[in-house]
Amino acid sequence: MTGATGMLGATLVEAWRRDWQVTAVGHRFRFDRPGVESVSADLADVDALASLVDRVAPDCIVHCAALTSLDVCEKEPDLARVIHRDATASLARAARRRDATFVYISTDALFSGRERAHREDDPVDPKSVYARTKWEGEGAALQETDGRALVVRTCIVGWSAQPKVSLAEWMLAELRAGRPITGFSDVFFTPLLCNSLERALRRLMQSDVRGLLHVGGADAISKYGFGLAVAKRFGLPEGLVREGSIGDSALLAARPRYPCLDSSRYVALTGAALPGVEQDLREMKRLEEEGYPALLRESVARN
């Protein structure tokens, strides 16, 4: 698994290490838990990836790694293309050569504009370098595996293993410190807790589903509405959540206003419903109370 120390990757490794032999591939950080082989690799060194796959000899490659800062991608488009397209192509070729399953985690950022949830066959409209290169990664994954890869578009929230924080964690930290936050009321998304996505991916892999699939949360909600929901669920002052517009922000990379995902195909294929915001935030709060965020952070160390 690449990106094994990121927010999604660490969640997957922690859950899957109990049932499968997991090789956790990281770059600046390593996953340090019993039963997990930790490997350091730089995805920008594309030529080394095939050799890594041959050494590990996996039955399945889950490619979570990405350059997730949209603004960094905008400043370094060549690096974004190498990591999102070229590294994906190399790993997908290696998976095909070994007849291993290849899973590529993509993004909802490919869509913008229309105020309805997007299906898998809707045309994409990537506005940023991040979105364009992730889309190129989708193409590489499917092309290099003759369409046998599983490409999952999603939008995740949750607890992070590394020092950087997710949207929900940032909101919580600010609200707990008594500082106001601004949520965009004109940007909507379909967030899904990493732990919910873990269960969805497990179900898809065990069912041998292939191709392109949307796996987002059941609710389309604005960033402002999400901030209010976070405050309410965690017992924090909702009055600290301020309403704002993305038009007033100073973000470098373009952000789509309605990248919401229609995940009805996933539901039809699996027979399993996906949770909405309230259900996921309830689980996120329970995980914190059980010490899960601390467990993740303790599992990840710098190389």
Secondary structure, DSSP 8 states (H G I E B T S, - for coil): -BSTTSHHHHHHHHHHTTTS-EEEEESSEEE--TTEEEEE--TT-HHHHHHHHHHH--SEEEE------HHHHHH-HHHHHIIIIIHHHHHHHHHHHHT-EEEEEEEGGG--S-SS-B-TTS-----SHHHHHHHHHHHHHHHHTTT-SEEEEE-EE---SSSS--HHHHHHHHHHTT--EEEETT-EE--EEHHHHHHHHHHHHHTT--EEEE---S--EEHHHHHHHHHHHTT--GGGEEEE-GGG---SS---S---B--HHHHHHH------HHHHHHHHHHHHHTTHHHHHHHHEEE-
